[in-house]
Amino acid sequence: MEVIVSASVGVLTTISLAGLLAPGLSGELTIARRRLALILRGVERALRHVRDEIEGKLAARGVLTPRKRAERDRVERAMPEAFGSLAVSLGSGLSLSQAMQYVGSRAEEPVRTEFLHASALMTCGVSSVDALDELVERLDAPALDLVVLALKVSRRTGAALGGLLSEAAGLVGERIALMRQLEVKTAQVRMSARLVAGMPVFMVGFLSLASSDFRAGVFTPSGLGSLAVALFLNIFAWSIIRKIMRVGV
């Protein structure tokens, strides 16, 4: 999906640049060009929205695209520092809204946007409970739900949060270390699974190109049926391997 969106945006951008750089045209955009630019931006936003919807549905089923996986890794790496900054800012006497703004101004995306969004909601009069609940829904980060629950309790009871936030930062750091160890230890198995699943496809393609007798046999009813059964079994085996390899930390 990422490739489709990038290719579409690149084609649209090339078309617009070609129109802008055409000889004999002035540097000022005409009304038609402005409309074209608005259309291109709208198409780009629509494509990104479709991509986000598809990636969200895949993530709900446990399938992460490379972009989603990289985003998850960025969030996990940013959370220990975010929790530490939150503890320092609250311990310095800042309000919850000011602490959220302080963390957001120093964090990386997407943590930056989500914390600043929560701070803006509280500044605009939204209750801290609703703002924190929305933060948990919008940002899928380890230990964030625990920290938000502690913040709610602290708002009502006045309990100190420094120790809990420090512990949450430590837990997230340990989780990142465990995930890295898990990826290293399962790398060989994942590579073997890809090779085993890809070899039949490669062999069928190679034999189809190299052997006319094989091509003739493939395009018979029995040959197509055999390929369909083999493809089904290959996908079924791959899904079983993915479930076996799915280890949560």
N, C-alpha and C positions, 0 to 999 in steps of 0.2 A: 504494500500500500504506500509506503514511503517513497518507493521508486516511481510509482504512478503519479503521486502528487508532485514530486520534484520535476519529473519530466513535463507534466502539464504546465507547471509554473514557468519552467524554462522556455517552453515553446511560446507561451503567451508573452513573456518578457522579450523574447527575440523578435516577435512580430511587432511589438510596440516600439522597440528600439530601431527596427528597420524603418518604421514609419517616421520616427523622429529624425533620423539621420539621412533621410532622402534628400538628394541635392535640390537646391533651389527653394527650400523652405526656410522660413525665418525661425529664430530660436524660440519665439513665443508660441505657446500651445494654442491651437485653435479650439473652437467649441467641440468639433468632432473628436479631436485628440483627447480632450478632457473627458468626454463621454466614454471614449475607448478606455482611458485609464481607469475610470470608475468601474466600467464593466470588468476589466481585468482584475481589479482589486476584489470585486464582488465574487468573481469566479474563484479566485485564490482562497478567499475566506470560506466559500462553500466547500471547496475541495478539502481544506483543512478540517472543517467541521465534520465532513463525512469520514475522513481519516480518523479523527478523534473518536467518533461514534463507533466505528468498526474496531478500533484498538481497545476501547472500553469494554465492548462486548466480549472480545477475545480474552481480555485480562480477567473478566468475571468467570470465564471458563478455565482459567489457569494457563492460558497461552499468551506469552508476552512477545511482542515484536521487538526487534533490536532497539528501536527508538524508546519504547516503553521500558525495556530493561535498563537502558542507559539512564533514563530519567529516574527510575527507582534507585539505581546505584548512587546517583547524585544526591537524591533526597536522604538516603541512609548515611552518606558521608557527611552531610551538612547538619544532621540532627544533633550529634553530640555537642558541637559548638553552639547550636541554637539553644539547647537546654542549658548549657553553661552560661550563655549570655542572658538568658531569661532569669536564671537564679541570681546573677550579679545585679541586674537591673531592678528586680523586685526587692532584693536585699538593700539596695541603695535608696529605697523609698519611693520609687516611681510607681505610678498607677499601672493597672494591668494593660490599659490601652497604650500608655507610654512605653511599657516594657515590650509589648508586641511590636510597636513601631521601631524601637531600638533594635530588636532582633532582626526585623525585616530589612532595615537599612544596611545591615552588615552581612546578611546571608546571601547565598546564591540562589538562582532560579532552580526549581519553582517555589522553594521555601520563601524566598523574598516576597513574591507576589501574594502568597496566601497569608503570611503574617501581616503584611501591610493592609491587606483586605480586611482581616479581622480587626485590626486597629481602627480602620476607617469606619467599620460598622459600629463599633463601640463609641467612637467620637460623634457619630451621627445620631446617637440615641438608642441604638439597638442594645438589648440587654446582653451582659457578658455571657450568660448561659447560652443564648441563641447564637451569639457570634462564635463561641468556642465549639458548639455543636456543628456549625457550618464549616469551621476549620477542619474538624475531624473528617467530615464528609468529603471535602474538596481535596484534602492532602492525605494520601495513603502513606503514612510514615510509621515506623516501628516505635512503640511505647508512647506515641502521641496521645492515644486515648487514655492511658494511665495518667499522663501529665495533665490533660484537660480535666479529668475527674478530680485530681488533687487541687487544681486551680479553683474548681467550683466549691470544693469543701473549704478551701482556705478563704474564699470570699465570704463564706457564711460564718466560719468559726474563728478566723484570724490565725490559723495555725501556720507555722513556718514551713517554707517549701524548699529551703536550700538543700537539705539532705536528700529529699526525694528527687529533686531535679538532678543532683549530682549522681545519684544512683541510676536514674533513667539514662543519663549520658553514658555511664559505664556499661549499662546493659546493651545499649545500641552499639557501642564500640565492640563489645564481646560478640554480638550477633554478626557484625561485619566480618570479624576475624573468623568466626565459624563458617560463614558462607564462603569465604575465600578458600578455607581448607577443604570444604565440601566440593567446591568446583575443581580443585586440584586433584582430589582423590577419585572423582568420578569422570575426569577428562578422558581417560583411556576407554572406559565403558561407553561413553557417549560417542567417541570416535569409532569404536567397533560397531555400534548400532547403526551409525550413518553409513559405514562401508557395507555392512550386510544388507541394509535396505536399498542402497544405491547400486550394488553390483548387478542384480537382475535387470534393472532398468537399463543400465549401461550395456549389458550383454545383448539384450533384445534390440537396442538401437544399433549396436555394432553389427550384429548378424543380419539385421534388416538391410543395412547399407552394403555389406560385403557379400551376401549370398542371395542370389535370385531364387533359389529353391526355398530358402527360409521365408523370403517375402511371399512367395506363392502359397506356402503353407499357412502363414499368418493370416492371410486374407480369405481363408476358407472359414465356414461356420464353426468348425471344431477349433481352428486356430484362434479365432476371435474369442470364442468361449473360454479357451484355456488362458488367454491373456487376461480376460476379465477376472477369472477366478484367482489367477496369480497376483493381480493387482490388489484385489480385495484382501487376500491373505497377507500381502506385504503391508498394506495399510493397517490391518488388524494387529499384526505383530508389532508394528511401530508404535501404535497406541498403547499396547500392553507395556512395551519397554518404557515409554514416557511415564506411565503411571508408576512403574516400579522405581524409576529414577527420581520421581517427584518427592523430594524430602524437604519438609518445612523446618525452619530454624526459628 
